[in-house]
């Protein structure tokens, strides 16, 4: 079973993504901020990480930097899903090593398509 980690501090977004990916046969892990995500990643190796940028404690950019430093997580595909939609934000996310960057508001269908594309 494929694993996905959803990192977002907005409950409605987390619930809709969790429901959708469970329906699509993913094992789903949830983190409300970057710090919680990094704790989960000590024990879980998801295939895909969906990451918000603006979160309490540790933001998405910093979280991605930490993920990229961890050799065990090199295989993880990382997709930003963020309201930060300026060209400079998207460029920063991609420069840090994200595999994709979608902006909010988003369509669930588009998110699923992007994740399936990342997984090949």
Jmol script that loads the backbone (N, CA, C; Angstrom):
load data "model"
ATOM      1  N   UNK A   1       0.848  -1.193   0.000  1.00  0.00           N
ATOM      2  CA  UNK A   1       0.000   0.000   0.000  1.00  0.00           C
ATOM      3  C   UNK A   1       0.889   1.252   0.000  1.00  0.00           C
ATOM      4  N   UNK A   2       0.537   2.200  -0.827  1.00  0.00           N
ATOM      5  CA  UNK A   2       1.311   3.439  -0.878  1.00  0.00           C
ATOM      6  C   UNK A   2       0.980   4.315   0.333  1.00  0.00           C
ATOM      7  N   UNK A   3       1.988   5.053   0.774  1.00  0.00           N
ATOM      8  CA  UNK A   3       1.822   5.887   1.964  1.00  0.00           C
ATOM      9  C   UNK A   3       1.930   7.360   1.585  1.00  0.00           C
ATOM     10  N   UNK A   4       1.100   8.182   2.240  1.00  0.00           N
ATOM     11  CA  UNK A   4       1.139   9.619   2.001  1.00  0.00           C
ATOM     12  C   UNK A   4       1.074  10.352   3.337  1.00  0.00           C
ATOM     13  N   UNK A   5       1.865  11.390   3.457  1.00  0.00           N
ATOM     14  CA  UNK A   5       1.843  12.245   4.647  1.00  0.00           C
ATOM     15  C   UNK A   5       1.275  13.592   4.232  1.00  0.00           C
ATOM     16  N   UNK A   6       0.200  14.004   4.890  1.00  0.00           N
ATOM     17  CA  UNK A   6      -0.438  15.300   4.619  1.00  0.00           C
ATOM     18  C   UNK A   6      -0.068  16.236   5.761  1.00  0.00           C
ATOM     19  N   UNK A   7       0.582  17.340   5.412  1.00  0.00           N
ATOM     20  CA  UNK A   7       1.043  18.296   6.419  1.00  0.00           C
ATOM     21  C   UNK A   7       0.357  19.631   6.173  1.00  0.00           C
ATOM     22  N   UNK A   8      -0.639  19.945   7.007  1.00  0.00           N
ATOM     23  CA  UNK A   8      -1.396  21.192   6.837  1.00  0.00           C
ATOM     24  C   UNK A   8      -2.077  21.512   8.160  1.00  0.00           C
ATOM     25  N   UNK A   9      -2.212  22.796   8.467  1.00  0.00           N
ATOM     26  CA  UNK A   9      -2.840  23.182   9.735  1.00  0.00           C
ATOM     27  C   UNK A   9      -4.315  23.555   9.567  1.00  0.00           C
ATOM     28  N   UNK A  10      -4.878  23.380   8.352  1.00  0.00           N
ATOM     29  CA  UNK A  10      -6.298  23.663   8.143  1.00  0.00           C
ATOM     30  C   UNK A  10      -7.091  22.360   8.155  1.00  0.00           C
ATOM     31  N   UNK A  11      -7.906  22.151   9.213  1.00  0.00           N
ATOM     32  CA  UNK A  11      -8.622  20.880   9.377  1.00  0.00           C
ATOM     33  C   UNK A  11      -9.471  20.481   8.169  1.00  0.00           C
ATOM     34  N   UNK A  12     -10.149  21.435   7.520  1.00  0.00           N
ATOM     35  CA  UNK A  12     -11.011  21.087   6.388  1.00  0.00           C
ATOM     36  C   UNK A  12     -10.211  20.526   5.221  1.00  0.00           C
ATOM     37  N   UNK A  13      -9.052  21.092   4.987  1.00  0.00           N
ATOM     38  CA  UNK A  13      -8.195  20.612   3.908  1.00  0.00           C
ATOM     39  C   UNK A  13      -7.677  19.216   4.246  1.00  0.00           C
ATOM     40  N   UNK A  14      -7.218  19.051   5.481  1.00  0.00           N
ATOM     41  CA  UNK A  14      -6.702  17.752   5.920  1.00  0.00           C
ATOM     42  C   UNK A  14      -7.782  16.681   5.783  1.00  0.00           C
ATOM     43  N   UNK A  15      -9.000  16.987   6.234  1.00  0.00           N
ATOM     44  CA  UNK A  15     -10.081  15.993   6.195  1.00  0.00           C
ATOM     45  C   UNK A  15     -10.423  15.594   4.761  1.00  0.00           C
ATOM     46  N   UNK A  16     -10.524  16.559   3.859  1.00  0.00           N
ATOM     47  CA  UNK A  16     -10.900  16.217   2.485  1.00  0.00           C
ATOM     48  C   UNK A  16      -9.794  15.430   1.788  1.00  0.00           C
ATOM     49  N   UNK A  17      -8.533  15.803   2.032  1.00  0.00           N
ATOM     50  CA  UNK A  17      -7.427  15.062   1.422  1.00  0.00           C
ATOM     51  C   UNK A  17      -7.320  13.658   2.010  1.00  0.00           C
ATOM     52  N   UNK A  18      -7.462  13.564   3.328  1.00  0.00           N
ATOM     53  CA  UNK A  18      -7.374  12.257   3.992  1.00  0.00           C
ATOM     54  C   UNK A  18      -8.442  11.309   3.440  1.00  0.00           C
ATOM     55  N   UNK A  19      -9.670  11.794   3.361  1.00  0.00           N
ATOM     56  CA  UNK A  19     -10.789  10.985   2.851  1.00  0.00           C
ATOM     57  C   UNK A  19     -10.498  10.515   1.425  1.00  0.00           C
ATOM     58  N   UNK A  20     -10.078  11.439   0.584  1.00  0.00           N
ATOM     59  CA  UNK A  20      -9.830  11.127  -0.833  1.00  0.00           C
ATOM     60  C   UNK A  20      -8.718  10.107  -1.001  1.00  0.00           C
ATOM     61  N   UNK A  21      -7.607  10.297  -0.284  1.00  0.00           N
ATOM     62  CA  UNK A  21      -6.487   9.372  -0.461  1.00  0.00           C
ATOM     63  C   UNK A  21      -6.761   8.002   0.154  1.00  0.00           C
ATOM     64  N   UNK A  22      -7.530   7.956   1.239  1.00  0.00           N
ATOM     65  CA  UNK A  22      -7.914   6.645   1.789  1.00  0.00           C
ATOM     66  C   UNK A  22      -8.784   5.895   0.777  1.00  0.00           C
ATOM     67  N   UNK A  23      -9.690   6.614   0.115  1.00  0.00           N
ATOM     68  CA  UNK A  23     -10.531   6.008  -0.921  1.00  0.00           C
ATOM     69  C   UNK A  23      -9.680   5.491  -2.080  1.00  0.00           C
ATOM     70  N   UNK A  24      -8.537   6.129  -2.310  1.00  0.00           N
ATOM     71  CA  UNK A  24      -7.634   5.732  -3.391  1.00  0.00           C
ATOM     72  C   UNK A  24      -6.552   4.749  -2.906  1.00  0.00           C
ATOM     73  N   UNK A  25      -6.851   4.069  -1.791  1.00  0.00           N
ATOM     74  CA  UNK A  25      -5.979   2.999  -1.264  1.00  0.00           C
ATOM     75  C   UNK A  25      -4.601   3.459  -0.813  1.00  0.00           C
ATOM     76  N   UNK A  26      -4.545   4.621  -0.194  1.00  0.00           N
ATOM     77  CA  UNK A  26      -3.306   5.087   0.424  1.00  0.00           C
ATOM     78  C   UNK A  26      -3.415   4.904   1.926  1.00  0.00           C
ATOM     79  N   UNK A  27      -2.276   4.614   2.554  1.00  0.00           N
ATOM     80  CA  UNK A  27      -2.194   4.710   4.009  1.00  0.00           C
ATOM     81  C   UNK A  27      -1.862   6.172   4.276  1.00  0.00           C
ATOM     82  N   UNK A  28      -2.687   6.849   5.089  1.00  0.00           N
ATOM     83  CA  UNK A  28      -2.571   8.295   5.266  1.00  0.00           C
ATOM     84  C   UNK A  28      -2.061   8.647   6.660  1.00  0.00           C
ATOM     85  N   UNK A  29      -1.059   9.524   6.693  1.00  0.00           N
ATOM     86  CA  UNK A  29      -0.558  10.080   7.953  1.00  0.00           C
ATOM     87  C   UNK A  29      -0.821  11.573   7.930  1.00  0.00           C
ATOM     88  N   UNK A  30      -1.107  12.138   9.100  1.00  0.00           N
ATOM     89  CA  UNK A  30      -1.474  13.548   9.205  1.00  0.00           C
ATOM     90  C   UNK A  30      -0.531  14.263  10.169  1.00  0.00           C
ATOM     91  N   UNK A  31      -0.080  15.441   9.766  1.00  0.00           N
ATOM     92  CA  UNK A  31       0.672  16.314  10.669  1.00  0.00           C
ATOM     93  C   UNK A  31       0.089  17.707  10.552  1.00  0.00           C
ATOM     94  N   UNK A  32       0.018  18.406  11.677  1.00  0.00           N
ATOM     95  CA  UNK A  32      -0.595  19.744  11.687  1.00  0.00           C
ATOM     96  C   UNK A  32       0.430  20.869  11.480  1.00  0.00           C
ATOM     97  N   UNK A  33       1.722  20.500  11.555  1.00  0.00           N
ATOM     98  CA  UNK A  33       2.787  21.492  11.329  1.00  0.00           C
ATOM     99  C   UNK A  33       4.065  20.737  10.971  1.00  0.00           C
ATOM    100  N   UNK A  34       5.083  21.485  10.592  1.00  0.00           N
ATOM    101  CA  UNK A  34       6.326  20.886  10.147  1.00  0.00           C
ATOM    102  C   UNK A  34       7.023  20.060  11.219  1.00  0.00           C
ATOM    103  N   UNK A  35       6.957  20.529  12.454  1.00  0.00           N
ATOM    104  CA  UNK A  35       7.613  19.800  13.552  1.00  0.00           C
ATOM    105  C   UNK A  35       6.984  18.422  13.725  1.00  0.00           C
ATOM    106  N   UNK A  36       5.645  18.379  13.700  1.00  0.00           N
ATOM    107  CA  UNK A  36       4.940  17.096  13.830  1.00  0.00           C
ATOM    108  C   UNK A  36       5.269  16.194  12.632  1.00  0.00           C
ATOM    109  N   UNK A  37       5.378  16.782  11.458  1.00  0.00           N
ATOM    110  CA  UNK A  37       5.722  16.014  10.253  1.00  0.00           C
ATOM    111  C   UNK A  37       7.088  15.358  10.407  1.00  0.00           C
ATOM    112  N   UNK A  38       8.053  16.122  10.891  1.00  0.00           N
ATOM    113  CA  UNK A  38       9.409  15.585  11.046  1.00  0.00           C
ATOM    114  C   UNK A  38       9.445  14.464  12.080  1.00  0.00           C
ATOM    115  N   UNK A  39       8.590  14.564  13.109  1.00  0.00           N
ATOM    116  CA  UNK A  39       8.500  13.497  14.110  1.00  0.00           C
ATOM    117  C   UNK A  39       7.935  12.218  13.482  1.00  0.00           C
ATOM    118  N   UNK A  40       6.883  12.365  12.680  1.00  0.00           N
ATOM    119  CA  UNK A  40       6.278  11.206  12.006  1.00  0.00           C
ATOM    120  C   UNK A  40       7.302  10.560  11.065  1.00  0.00           C
ATOM    121  N   UNK A  41       8.090  11.394  10.386  1.00  0.00           N
ATOM    122  CA  UNK A  41       9.054  10.888   9.403  1.00  0.00           C
ATOM    123  C   UNK A  41      10.213  10.116  10.038  1.00  0.00           C
ATOM    124  N   UNK A  42      10.342  10.193  11.352  1.00  0.00           N
ATOM    125  CA  UNK A  42      11.360   9.379  12.020  1.00  0.00           C
ATOM    126  C   UNK A  42      10.970   7.903  11.995  1.00  0.00           C
ATOM    127  N   UNK A  43       9.651   7.628  11.925  1.00  0.00           N
ATOM    128  CA  UNK A  43       9.168   6.246  11.976  1.00  0.00           C
ATOM    129  C   UNK A  43       8.465   5.779  10.707  1.00  0.00           C
ATOM    130  N   UNK A  44       8.073   6.716   9.857  1.00  0.00           N
ATOM    131  CA  UNK A  44       7.337   6.361   8.642  1.00  0.00           C
ATOM    132  C   UNK A  44       8.093   6.868   7.422  1.00  0.00           C
ATOM    133  N   UNK A  45       8.035   6.110   6.337  1.00  0.00           N
ATOM    134  CA  UNK A  45       8.657   6.532   5.086  1.00  0.00           C
ATOM    135  C   UNK A  45       7.581   6.592   4.008  1.00  0.00           C
ATOM    136  N   UNK A  46       6.893   7.719   3.913  1.00  0.00           N
ATOM    137  CA  UNK A  46       5.820   7.823   2.918  1.00  0.00           C
ATOM    138  C   UNK A  46       6.386   7.916   1.499  1.00  0.00           C
ATOM    139  N   UNK A  47       5.552   7.563   0.528  1.00  0.00           N
ATOM    140  CA  UNK A  47       5.939   7.700  -0.875  1.00  0.00           C
ATOM    141  C   UNK A  47       5.818   9.157  -1.307  1.00  0.00           C
ATOM    142  N   UNK A  48       4.805   9.832  -0.740  1.00  0.00           N
ATOM    143  CA  UNK A  48       4.537  11.228  -1.094  1.00  0.00           C
ATOM    144  C   UNK A  48       4.257  12.032   0.173  1.00  0.00           C
ATOM    145  N   UNK A  49       4.739  13.280   0.174  1.00  0.00           N
ATOM    146  CA  UNK A  49       4.446  14.218   1.256  1.00  0.00           C
ATOM    147  C   UNK A  49       3.780  15.440   0.630  1.00  0.00           C
ATOM    148  N   UNK A  50       2.580  15.754   1.102  1.00  0.00           N
ATOM    149  CA  UNK A  50       1.904  16.983   0.673  1.00  0.00           C
ATOM    150  C   UNK A  50       2.132  18.001   1.785  1.00  0.00           C
ATOM    151  N   UNK A  51       2.692  19.136   1.410  1.00  0.00           N
ATOM    152  CA  UNK A  51       3.212  20.076   2.399  1.00  0.00           C
ATOM    153  C   UNK A  51       2.655  21.480   2.185  1.00  0.00           C
ATOM    154  N   UNK A  52       2.052  22.031   3.228  1.00  0.00           N
ATOM    155  CA  UNK A  52       1.639  23.434   3.204  1.00  0.00           C
ATOM    156  C   UNK A  52       2.877  24.275   3.514  1.00  0.00           C
ATOM    157  N   UNK A  53       2.862  25.542   3.101  1.00  0.00           N
ATOM    158  CA  UNK A  53       4.005  26.411   3.418  1.00  0.00           C
ATOM    159  C   UNK A  53       3.784  27.125   4.748  1.00  0.00           C
ATOM    160  N   UNK A  54       2.643  27.794   4.882  1.00  0.00           N
ATOM    161  CA  UNK A  54       2.397  28.620   6.073  1.00  0.00           C
ATOM    162  C   UNK A  54       1.772  27.784   7.186  1.00  0.00           C
ATOM    163  N   UNK A  55       2.611  27.428   8.169  1.00  0.00           N
ATOM    164  CA  UNK A  55       2.158  26.636   9.312  1.00  0.00           C
ATOM    165  C   UNK A  55       2.858  27.126  10.572  1.00  0.00           C
ATOM    166  N   UNK A  56       2.252  26.834  11.737  1.00  0.00           N
ATOM    167  CA  UNK A  56       2.918  27.217  12.993  1.00  0.00           C
ATOM    168  C   UNK A  56       4.194  26.398  13.218  1.00  0.00           C
ATOM    169  N   UNK A  57       5.024  26.852  14.127  1.00  0.00           N
ATOM    170  CA  UNK A  57       6.265  26.198  14.544  1.00  0.00           C
ATOM    171  C   UNK A  57       7.306  26.117  13.432  1.00  0.00           C
ATOM    172  N   UNK A  58       7.145  25.151  12.522  1.00  0.00           N
ATOM    173  CA  UNK A  58       8.115  24.982  11.438  1.00  0.00           C
ATOM    174  C   UNK A  58       7.349  25.086  10.118  1.00  0.00           C
ATOM    175  N   UNK A  59       7.711  26.048   9.264  1.00  0.00           N
ATOM    176  CA  UNK A  59       6.957  26.209   8.018  1.00  0.00           C
ATOM    177  C   UNK A  59       7.357  25.154   6.986  1.00  0.00           C
ATOM    178  N   UNK A  60       6.657  25.129   5.881  1.00  0.00           N
ATOM    179  CA  UNK A  60       6.867  24.105   4.868  1.00  0.00           C
ATOM    180  C   UNK A  60       8.236  24.156   4.228  1.00  0.00           C
ATOM    181  N   UNK A  61       8.755  25.358   3.998  1.00  0.00           N
ATOM    182  CA  UNK A  61      10.070  25.478   3.379  1.00  0.00           C
ATOM    183  C   UNK A  61      11.145  24.863   4.280  1.00  0.00           C
ATOM    184  N   UNK A  62      11.086  25.215   5.559  1.00  0.00           N
ATOM    185  CA  UNK A  62      12.049  24.686   6.537  1.00  0.00           C
ATOM    186  C   UNK A  62      11.893  23.163   6.671  1.00  0.00           C
ATOM    187  N   UNK A  63      10.633  22.695   6.666  1.00  0.00           N
ATOM    188  CA  UNK A  63      10.372  21.259   6.754  1.00  0.00           C
ATOM    189  C   UNK A  63      11.017  20.527   5.582  1.00  0.00           C
ATOM    190  N   UNK A  64      10.857  21.081   4.379  1.00  0.00           N
ATOM    191  CA  UNK A  64      11.449  20.452   3.195  1.00  0.00           C
ATOM    192  C   UNK A  64      12.976  20.420   3.284  1.00  0.00           C
ATOM    193  N   UNK A  65      13.565  21.485   3.799  1.00  0.00           N
ATOM    194  CA  UNK A  65      15.025  21.508   3.964  1.00  0.00           C
ATOM    195  C   UNK A  65      15.471  20.360   4.865  1.00  0.00           C
ATOM    196  N   UNK A  66      14.722  20.126   5.953  1.00  0.00           N
ATOM    197  CA  UNK A  66      15.047  19.034   6.875  1.00  0.00           C
ATOM    198  C   UNK A  66      14.864  17.669   6.205  1.00  0.00           C
ATOM    199  N   UNK A  67      13.796  17.527   5.430  1.00  0.00           N
ATOM    200  CA  UNK A  67      13.532  16.271   4.725  1.00  0.00           C
ATOM    201  C   UNK A  67      14.683  15.962   3.775  1.00  0.00           C
ATOM    202  N   UNK A  68      15.144  16.960   3.049  1.00  0.00           N
ATOM    203  CA  UNK A  68      16.197  16.764   2.040  1.00  0.00           C
ATOM    204  C   UNK A  68      17.545  16.399   2.680  1.00  0.00           C
ATOM    205  N   UNK A  69      17.726  16.754   3.953  1.00  0.00           N
ATOM    206  CA  UNK A  69      18.970  16.415   4.653  1.00  0.00           C
ATOM    207  C   UNK A  69      18.991  14.957   5.120  1.00  0.00           C
ATOM    208  N   UNK A  70      17.815  14.314   5.131  1.00  0.00           N
ATOM    209  CA  UNK A  70      17.699  12.957   5.665  1.00  0.00           C
ATOM    210  C   UNK A  70      17.784  11.929   4.531  1.00  0.00           C
ATOM    211  N   UNK A  71      18.843  11.136   4.541  1.00  0.00           N
ATOM    212  CA  UNK A  71      19.056  10.166   3.468  1.00  0.00           C
ATOM    213  C   UNK A  71      17.932   9.153   3.331  1.00  0.00           C
ATOM    214  N   UNK A  72      17.327   8.769   4.459  1.00  0.00           N
ATOM    215  CA  UNK A  72      16.231   7.789   4.419  1.00  0.00           C
ATOM    216  C   UNK A  72      15.029   8.307   3.628  1.00  0.00           C
ATOM    217  N   UNK A  73      14.922   9.647   3.514  1.00  0.00           N
ATOM    218  CA  UNK A  73      13.739  10.245   2.881  1.00  0.00           C
ATOM    219  C   UNK A  73      13.995  10.685   1.438  1.00  0.00           C
ATOM    220  N   UNK A  74      15.150  10.328   0.901  1.00  0.00           N
ATOM    221  CA  UNK A  74      15.499  10.770  -0.452  1.00  0.00           C
ATOM    222  C   UNK A  74      14.478  10.327  -1.502  1.00  0.00           C
ATOM    223  N   UNK A  75      13.875   9.150  -1.280  1.00  0.00           N
ATOM    224  CA  UNK A  75      12.922   8.630  -2.271  1.00  0.00           C
ATOM    225  C   UNK A  75      11.566   9.334  -2.224  1.00  0.00           C
ATOM    226  N   UNK A  76      11.274  10.048  -1.138  1.00  0.00           N
ATOM    227  CA  UNK A  76       9.959  10.681  -0.970  1.00  0.00           C
ATOM    228  C   UNK A  76       9.738  11.776  -2.000  1.00  0.00           C
ATOM    229  N   UNK A  77       8.573  11.748  -2.619  1.00  0.00           N
ATOM    230  CA  UNK A  77       8.172  12.841  -3.497  1.00  0.00           C
ATOM    231  C   UNK A  77       7.497  13.892  -2.618  1.00  0.00           C
ATOM    232  N   UNK A  78       7.845  15.165  -2.836  1.00  0.00           N
ATOM    233  CA  UNK A  78       7.276  16.232  -2.009  1.00  0.00           C
ATOM    234  C   UNK A  78       6.538  17.216  -2.903  1.00  0.00           C
ATOM    235  N   UNK A  79       5.281  17.468  -2.525  1.00  0.00           N
ATOM    236  CA  UNK A  79       4.461  18.408  -3.275  1.00  0.00           C
ATOM    237  C   UNK A  79       3.962  19.499  -2.337  1.00  0.00           C
ATOM    238  N   UNK A  80       4.239  20.749  -2.684  1.00  0.00           N
ATOM    239  CA  UNK A  80       3.665  21.841  -1.915  1.00  0.00           C
ATOM    240  C   UNK A  80       2.229  22.063  -2.344  1.00  0.00           C
ATOM    241  N   UNK A  81       1.382  22.363  -1.361  1.00  0.00           N
ATOM    242  CA  UNK A  81      -0.003  22.743  -1.597  1.00  0.00           C
ATOM    243  C   UNK A  81      -0.215  23.969  -0.722  1.00  0.00           C
ATOM    244  N   UNK A  82      -0.150  25.151  -1.332  1.00  0.00           N
ATOM    245  CA  UNK A  82      -0.061  26.362  -0.519  1.00  0.00           C
ATOM    246  C   UNK A  82      -0.849  27.526  -1.100  1.00  0.00           C
ATOM    247  N   UNK A  83      -1.273  28.416  -0.208  1.00  0.00           N
ATOM    248  CA  UNK A  83      -1.913  29.666  -0.636  1.00  0.00           C
ATOM    249  C   UNK A  83      -0.856  30.668  -1.102  1.00  0.00           C
ATOM    250  N   UNK A  84       0.408  30.388  -0.795  1.00  0.00           N
ATOM    251  CA  UNK A  84       1.492  31.278  -1.259  1.00  0.00           C
ATOM    252  C   UNK A  84       1.699  31.007  -2.742  1.00  0.00           C
ATOM    253  N   UNK A  85       1.142  31.905  -3.570  1.00  0.00           N
ATOM    254  CA  UNK A  85       1.098  31.622  -5.001  1.00  0.00           C
ATOM    255  C   UNK A  85       1.917  32.595  -5.845  1.00  0.00           C
ATOM    256  N   UNK A  86       2.769  33.387  -5.196  1.00  0.00           N
ATOM    257  CA  UNK A  86       3.635  34.283  -5.971  1.00  0.00           C
ATOM    258  C   UNK A  86       4.701  33.450  -6.671  1.00  0.00           C
ATOM    259  N   UNK A  87       5.131  33.926  -7.827  1.00  0.00           N
ATOM    260  CA  UNK A  87       6.163  33.240  -8.591  1.00  0.00           C
ATOM    261  C   UNK A  87       7.391  32.967  -7.722  1.00  0.00           C
ATOM    262  N   UNK A  88       7.758  33.945  -6.875  1.00  0.00           N
ATOM    263  CA  UNK A  88       8.955  33.791  -6.031  1.00  0.00           C
ATOM    264  C   UNK A  88       8.778  32.663  -5.003  1.00  0.00           C
ATOM    265  N   UNK A  89       7.555  32.483  -4.485  1.00  0.00           N
ATOM    266  CA  UNK A  89       7.285  31.387  -3.536  1.00  0.00           C
ATOM    267  C   UNK A  89       7.416  30.040  -4.232  1.00  0.00           C
ATOM    268  N   UNK A  90       6.835  29.959  -5.434  1.00  0.00           N
ATOM    269  CA  UNK A  90       6.870  28.708  -6.195  1.00  0.00           C
ATOM    270  C   UNK A  90       8.317  28.367  -6.557  1.00  0.00           C
ATOM    271  N   UNK A  91       9.058  29.379  -7.011  1.00  0.00           N
ATOM    272  CA  UNK A  91      10.469  29.163  -7.358  1.00  0.00           C
ATOM    273  C   UNK A  91      11.275  28.703  -6.145  1.00  0.00           C
ATOM    274  N   UNK A  92      11.008  29.312  -4.983  1.00  0.00           N
ATOM    275  CA  UNK A  92      11.714  28.921  -3.762  1.00  0.00           C
ATOM    276  C   UNK A  92      11.421  27.456  -3.425  1.00  0.00           C
ATOM    277  N   UNK A  93      10.157  27.082  -3.476  1.00  0.00           N
ATOM    278  CA  UNK A  93       9.757  25.703  -3.174  1.00  0.00           C
ATOM    279  C   UNK A  93      10.432  24.706  -4.094  1.00  0.00           C
ATOM    280  N   UNK A  94      10.468  25.015  -5.374  1.00  0.00           N
ATOM    281  CA  UNK A  94      11.081  24.109  -6.341  1.00  0.00           C
ATOM    282  C   UNK A  94      12.605  24.079  -6.148  1.00  0.00           C
ATOM    283  N   UNK A  95      13.180  25.236  -5.841  1.00  0.00           N
ATOM    284  CA  UNK A  95      14.633  25.311  -5.635  1.00  0.00           C
ATOM    285  C   UNK A  95      15.057  24.487  -4.412  1.00  0.00           C
ATOM    286  N   UNK A  96      14.193  24.415  -3.409  1.00  0.00           N
ATOM    287  CA  UNK A  96      14.495  23.628  -2.208  1.00  0.00           C
ATOM    288  C   UNK A  96      14.377  22.127  -2.460  1.00  0.00           C
ATOM    289  N   UNK A  97      13.804  21.774  -3.607  1.00  0.00           N
ATOM    290  CA  UNK A  97      13.751  20.358  -3.960  1.00  0.00           C
ATOM    291  C   UNK A  97      12.365  19.747  -4.053  1.00  0.00           C
ATOM    292  N   UNK A  98      11.314  20.585  -4.047  1.00  0.00           N
ATOM    293  CA  UNK A  98       9.961  20.034  -4.199  1.00  0.00           C
ATOM    294  C   UNK A  98       9.815  19.427  -5.589  1.00  0.00           C
ATOM    295  N   UNK A  99       8.981  18.409  -5.686  1.00  0.00           N
ATOM    296  CA  UNK A  99       8.723  17.758  -6.974  1.00  0.00           C
ATOM    297  C   UNK A  99       7.554  18.413  -7.701  1.00  0.00           C
ATOM    298  N   UNK A 100       6.716  19.137  -6.943  1.00  0.00           N
ATOM    299  CA  UNK A 100       5.562  19.819  -7.541  1.00  0.00           C
ATOM    300  C   UNK A 100       5.103  20.920  -6.593  1.00  0.00           C
ATOM    301  N   UNK A 101       4.337  21.868  -7.144  1.00  0.00           N
ATOM    302  CA  UNK A 101       3.831  22.975  -6.329  1.00  0.00           C
ATOM    303  C   UNK A 101       2.451  23.344  -6.856  1.00  0.00           C
ATOM    304  N   UNK A 102       1.414  23.055  -6.069  1.00  0.00           N
ATOM    305  CA  UNK A 102       0.050  23.446  -6.425  1.00  0.00           C
ATOM    306  C   UNK A 102      -0.393  24.553  -5.481  1.00  0.00           C
ATOM    307  N   UNK A 103      -1.222  25.442  -6.002  1.00  0.00           N
ATOM    308  CA  UNK A 103      -1.669  26.558  -5.169  1.00  0.00           C
ATOM    309  C   UNK A 103      -3.127  26.374  -4.741  1.00  0.00           C
ATOM    310  N   UNK A 104      -3.450  26.934  -3.573  1.00  0.00           N
ATOM    311  CA  UNK A 104      -4.814  26.942  -3.053  1.00  0.00           C
ATOM    312  C   UNK A 104      -5.506  28.198  -3.584  1.00  0.00           C
ATOM    313  N   UNK A 105      -6.809  28.171  -3.813  1.00  0.00           N
ATOM    314  CA  UNK A 105      -7.681  26.997  -3.710  1.00  0.00           C
ATOM    315  C   UNK A 105      -7.328  25.978  -4.797  1.00  0.00           C
ATOM    316  N   UNK A 106      -7.626  24.717  -4.515  1.00  0.00           N
ATOM    317  CA  UNK A 106      -7.223  23.644  -5.423  1.00  0.00           C
ATOM    318  C   UNK A 106      -8.394  22.709  -5.667  1.00  0.00           C
ATOM    319  N   UNK A 107      -8.298  21.918  -6.716  1.00  0.00           N
ATOM    320  CA  UNK A 107      -9.291  20.875  -6.938  1.00  0.00           C
ATOM    321  C   UNK A 107      -8.681  19.553  -6.457  1.00  0.00           C
ATOM    322  N   UNK A 108      -9.472  18.793  -5.714  1.00  0.00           N
ATOM    323  CA  UNK A 108      -9.018  17.499  -5.188  1.00  0.00           C
ATOM    324  C   UNK A 108      -8.560  16.618  -6.349  1.00  0.00           C
ATOM    325  N   UNK A 109      -9.315  16.666  -7.435  1.00  0.00           N
ATOM    326  CA  UNK A 109      -8.996  15.853  -8.606  1.00  0.00           C
ATOM    327  C   UNK A 109      -7.581  16.173  -9.105  1.00  0.00           C
ATOM    328  N   UNK A 110      -7.253  17.451  -9.133  1.00  0.00           N
ATOM    329  CA  UNK A 110      -5.935  17.880  -9.602  1.00  0.00           C
ATOM    330  C   UNK A 110      -4.839  17.380  -8.649  1.00  0.00           C
ATOM    331  N   UNK A 111      -5.106  17.431  -7.351  1.00  0.00           N
ATOM    332  CA  UNK A 111      -4.128  16.950  -6.364  1.00  0.00           C
ATOM    333  C   UNK A 111      -3.871  15.456  -6.557  1.00  0.00           C
ATOM    334  N   UNK A 112      -4.944  14.685  -6.724  1.00  0.00           N
ATOM    335  CA  UNK A 112      -4.810  13.237  -6.923  1.00  0.00           C
ATOM    336  C   UNK A 112      -4.038  12.951  -8.211  1.00  0.00           C
ATOM    337  N   UNK A 113      -4.373  13.681  -9.283  1.00  0.00           N
ATOM    338  CA  UNK A 113      -3.669  13.506 -10.561  1.00  0.00           C
ATOM    339  C   UNK A 113      -2.177  13.787 -10.385  1.00  0.00           C
ATOM    340  N   UNK A 114      -1.866  14.868  -9.669  1.00  0.00           N
ATOM    341  CA  UNK A 114      -0.459  15.244  -9.481  1.00  0.00           C
ATOM    342  C   UNK A 114       0.284  14.179  -8.674  1.00  0.00           C
ATOM    343  N   UNK A 115      -0.350  13.668  -7.618  1.00  0.00           N
ATOM    344  CA  UNK A 115       0.286  12.630  -6.793  1.00  0.00           C
ATOM    345  C   UNK A 115       0.517  11.364  -7.634  1.00  0.00           C
ATOM    346  N   UNK A 116      -0.465  10.975  -8.420  1.00  0.00           N
ATOM    347  CA  UNK A 116      -0.313   9.776  -9.266  1.00  0.00           C
ATOM    348  C   UNK A 116       0.804   9.978 -10.288  1.00  0.00           C
ATOM    349  N   UNK A 117       0.914  11.203 -10.802  1.00  0.00           N
ATOM    350  CA  UNK A 117       1.978  11.526 -11.749  1.00  0.00           C
ATOM    351  C   UNK A 117       3.348  11.403 -11.064  1.00  0.00           C
ATOM    352  N   UNK A 118       3.460  11.935  -9.847  1.00  0.00           N
ATOM    353  CA  UNK A 118       4.723  11.853  -9.102  1.00  0.00           C
ATOM    354  C   UNK A 118       5.125  10.404  -8.850  1.00  0.00           C
ATOM    355  N   UNK A 119       4.132   9.556  -8.616  1.00  0.00           N
ATOM    356  CA  UNK A 119       4.416   8.158  -8.320  1.00  0.00           C
ATOM    357  C   UNK A 119       4.637   7.333  -9.588  1.00  0.00           C
ATOM    358  N   UNK A 120       4.386   7.968 -10.739  1.00  0.00           N
ATOM    359  CA  UNK A 120       4.616   7.284 -12.017  1.00  0.00           C
ATOM    360  C   UNK A 120       3.576   6.237 -12.273  1.00  0.00           C
TER     361      UNK A 120
END
end "model"
wireframe off; spacefill off
backbone 0.3
color backbone group
